[in-house]
Amino acid sequence: MPEIAGWFERGHFPRELAKELGGLGLLGMHLHGYGCAGTNAVSYGLACLELEAGDSGFRSFVSVQGSLAMFPIWKYGSEEQKRRWLPPMAAGEVVGCFGLTEPDFGSNPAGMRTSARRDGGDWLLSGTKMWITNGGIADLAVVWARSDQGVRGFLVPTDTPGFSTRDIDRKLSLRASVTSELVLDDCRLPDDAVLPQVSGMRGPLSCLDEARYGIVWGSMGAARACFASALQYATTRVQFDRPIGGFQLTQQKLADMLVELSKGTLLALHLGRMKDQGLLTPQQTSLGKLNNVREALQIARSARTILGANGVTLEYPVIRHANNLESVLTYEGTSEVHSLILGQALTGLNAFQ
Ligand SMILES: Cc1cc2nc3c(=O)[nH]c(=O)nc-3n(C[C@H](O)[C@H](O)[C@H](O)COP(=O)(O)OP(=O)(O)OC[C@H]3O[C@@H](n4cnc5c(N)ncnc54)[C@H](O)[C@@H]3O)c2cc1C
């Protein structure tokens, strides 16, 4: 916490903390075996909440490593792939990333152009992935590519010839998180680089569902930090000879924030308990992600007003969280996409196309 404002300002993610996060058992925390902590879904959610109360960039790192890079190996990988990659990833020695989005295919990843074609017993991967968290610091990229067998997942060590990255520098959100473009220029991979147990969009979409679950919790952590900051400020900042928390309009804002924070946190807990019972559906996860990120952003904006001019500086965490939540609203399915998922579940009608 003492460092985060500076990291955000400098646009820096301290990669060395990966091992510390691993040492705490936070990487692949809800996966079982292969060096993972094997906790239940509620515990994983609580960890996401506490991490994101610090900064969404750290929860993003943990989500990508555990839910987007380790989960597909754990769920769809061969025994050999699991043994090779999962223990060092759980320890934070190997950093992973997840390459699905492309410059021209964000909300519609099924249109991807990245291709995997056979060359003798090998695979050749070509294409560009965009907006990839951890891309520039990753040792292993899980890349989704179109092949003659449909969309397949590939494990691409980042020192593979033809693989390169370029960090996206000028973003004003999630600054304490690395976001990169991945370029694959005829990357030659052995036959066993493919995840054997899945084909089609079911593979990447199931990973996103895992990561979204963490966001349902994490967003409430960011909201809690904003609420706490605004409450503290409201009781100490004096205007018109009394603390601004003594004005009814400020109390209205604080009460509304508390109500949504409580509802969202209880929703996360309820969905987490359902996940632990194996009952949680992707549509319910969408509902949680849509509501909690939207409300977290509203709480952050409302908290920002209570802090007045101080609310726009990095001396307080609020504007940092508000800016971060703009990315959280967009990634892992935009709020519009989650509305359409719910609309389809309600009506049986697909409004995506
Ligand atoms: C900081 C950050 C980190 C990210 N990390 C990763 C990562 O690690 N791996 C990865 O693969 N991707 C990652 N992403 C990409 C993210 O998942 C995409 O940005 C997201 O899917 C949206 O795609 P897009 O930005 O291309 O927007 P677009 O798909 O172009 O959408 C633009 C707007 O149009 C709306 N829209 C699109 N289609 C419809 C429709 N049918 N109906 C109504 N509205 C529609 C969207 O909701 C949005 O409001 C990251 C993004 C950010 C910002």
The ligand as an SDF file (V2000), in Angstrom:
LIG
                    3D

 53 58  0  0  0  0  0  0  0  0999 V2000
   -6.4150   -3.0530  -19.2160 C   0  0  0  0  0  0  0  0  0  0  0  0
   -6.9440   -4.1640  -20.0660 C   0  0  0  0  0  0  0  0  0  0  0  0
   -6.4530   -5.4510  -19.9030 C   0  0  0  0  0  0  0  0  0  0  0  0
   -6.9160   -6.4800  -20.7320 C   0  0  0  0  0  0  0  0  0  0  0  0
   -6.3860   -7.7530  -20.5950 N   0  0  0  0  0  0  0  0  0  0  0  0
   -6.7180   -8.7240  -21.5060 C   0  0  0  0  0  0  0  0  0  0  0  0
   -6.0720  -10.0190  -21.4660 C   0  0  0  0  0  0  0  0  0  0  0  0
   -5.2510  -10.3060  -20.5810 O   0  0  0  0  0  0  0  0  0  0  0  0
   -6.3540  -10.9170  -22.4420 N   0  0  0  0  0  0  0  0  0  0  0  0
   -7.2530  -10.6520  -23.4450 C   0  0  0  0  0  0  0  0  0  0  0  0
   -7.4480  -11.5240  -24.3010 O   0  0  0  0  0  0  0  0  0  0  0  0
   -7.8990   -9.4410  -23.4960 N   0  0  0  0  0  0  0  0  0  0  0  0
   -7.6490   -8.4740  -22.5620 C   0  0  0  0  0  0  0  0  0  0  0  0
   -8.2680   -7.2350  -22.6100 N   0  0  0  0  0  0  0  0  0  0  0  0
   -9.1850   -6.9540  -23.7190 C   0  0  0  0  0  0  0  0  0  0  0  0
  -10.6500   -6.8720  -23.3190 C   0  0  0  0  0  0  0  0  0  0  0  0
  -11.1410   -8.1330  -23.0190 O   0  0  0  0  0  0  0  0  0  0  0  0
  -11.3960   -6.1710  -24.4720 C   0  0  0  0  0  0  0  0  0  0  0  0
  -11.0210   -4.8170  -24.4420 O   0  0  0  0  0  0  0  0  0  0  0  0
  -12.8910   -6.3240  -24.3750 C   0  0  0  0  0  0  0  0  0  0  0  0
  -13.2810   -7.6370  -24.6840 O   0  0  0  0  0  0  0  0  0  0  0  0
  -13.6460   -5.3560  -25.3050 C   0  0  0  0  0  0  0  0  0  0  0  0
  -13.1170   -5.4130  -26.5790 O   0  0  0  0  0  0  0  0  0  0  0  0
  -12.7400   -4.0490  -27.3500 P   0  0  0  0  0  0  0  0  0  0  0  0
  -11.9200   -3.2160  -26.4370 O   0  0  0  0  0  0  0  0  0  0  0  0
  -12.1480   -4.4580  -28.6510 O   0  0  0  0  0  0  0  0  0  0  0  0
  -14.0920   -3.3050  -27.5630 O   0  0  0  0  0  0  0  0  0  0  0  0
  -15.1820   -3.5600  -28.7050 P   0  0  0  0  0  0  0  0  0  0  0  0
  -15.5140   -5.0120  -28.7650 O   0  0  0  0  0  0  0  0  0  0  0  0
  -14.7370   -2.8900  -29.9490 O   0  0  0  0  0  0  0  0  0  0  0  0
  -16.4270   -2.7830  -28.0880 O   0  0  0  0  0  0  0  0  0  0  0  0
  -16.5560   -1.3630  -28.1120 C   0  0  0  0  0  0  0  0  0  0  0  0
  -17.9390   -1.0000  -27.5570 C   0  0  0  0  0  0  0  0  0  0  0  0
  -18.9580   -1.6030  -28.3680 O   0  0  0  0  0  0  0  0  0  0  0  0
  -19.7920   -2.4090  -27.5570 C   0  0  0  0  0  0  0  0  0  0  0  0
  -20.2880   -3.5790  -28.3110 N   0  0  0  0  0  0  0  0  0  0  0  0
  -19.5640   -4.5060  -28.9820 C   0  0  0  0  0  0  0  0  0  0  0  0
  -20.3690   -5.4390  -29.5130 N   0  0  0  0  0  0  0  0  0  0  0  0
  -21.6280   -5.1000  -29.1430 C   0  0  0  0  0  0  0  0  0  0  0  0
  -22.9160   -5.6790  -29.3620 C   0  0  0  0  0  0  0  0  0  0  0  0
  -23.0870   -6.8300  -30.0360 N   0  0  0  0  0  0  0  0  0  0  0  0
  -23.9970   -5.0520  -28.8380 N   0  0  0  0  0  0  0  0  0  0  0  0
  -23.8650   -3.9180  -28.1070 C   0  0  0  0  0  0  0  0  0  0  0  0
  -22.6830   -3.3290  -27.8650 N   0  0  0  0  0  0  0  0  0  0  0  0
  -21.5690   -3.9150  -28.3790 C   0  0  0  0  0  0  0  0  0  0  0  0
  -18.9340   -2.8310  -26.3870 C   0  0  0  0  0  0  0  0  0  0  0  0
  -19.7300   -3.2420  -25.2840 O   0  0  0  0  0  0  0  0  0  0  0  0
  -18.1520   -1.5520  -26.1370 C   0  0  0  0  0  0  0  0  0  0  0  0
  -18.9450   -0.6640  -25.4000 O   0  0  0  0  0  0  0  0  0  0  0  0
   -7.8900   -6.2070  -21.7410 C   0  0  0  0  0  0  0  0  0  0  0  0
   -8.4080   -4.9030  -21.8580 C   0  0  0  0  0  0  0  0  0  0  0  0
   -7.9560   -3.8870  -21.0370 C   0  0  0  0  0  0  0  0  0  0  0  0
   -8.5210   -2.5140  -21.2060 C   0  0  0  0  0  0  0  0  0  0  0  0
  1  2  1  0
  2  3  1  0
  2 52  2  0
  3  4  2  0
  4  5  1  0
  4 50  1  0
  5  6  2  0
  6  7  1  0
  6 13  1  0
  7  8  2  0
  7  9  1  0
  9 10  1  0
 10 11  2  0
 10 12  1  0
 12 13  2  0
 13 14  1  0
 14 15  1  0
 14 50  1  0
 15 16  1  0
 16 17  1  0
 16 18  1  0
 18 19  1  0
 18 20  1  0
 20 21  1  0
 20 22  1  0
 22 23  1  0
 23 24  1  0
 24 25  2  0
 24 26  1  0
 24 27  1  0
 27 28  1  0
 28 29  2  0
 28 30  1  0
 28 31  1  0
 31 32  1  0
 32 33  1  0
 33 34  1  0
 33 48  1  0
 34 35  1  0
 35 36  1  0
 35 46  1  0
 36 37  1  0
 36 45  1  0
 37 38  2  0
 38 39  1  0
 39 40  1  0
 39 45  2  0
 40 41  1  0
 40 42  2  0
 42 43  1  0
 43 44  2  0
 44 45  1  0
 46 47  1  0
 46 48  1  0
 48 49  1  0
 50 51  2  0
 51 52  1  0
 52 53  1  0
M  END
$$$$
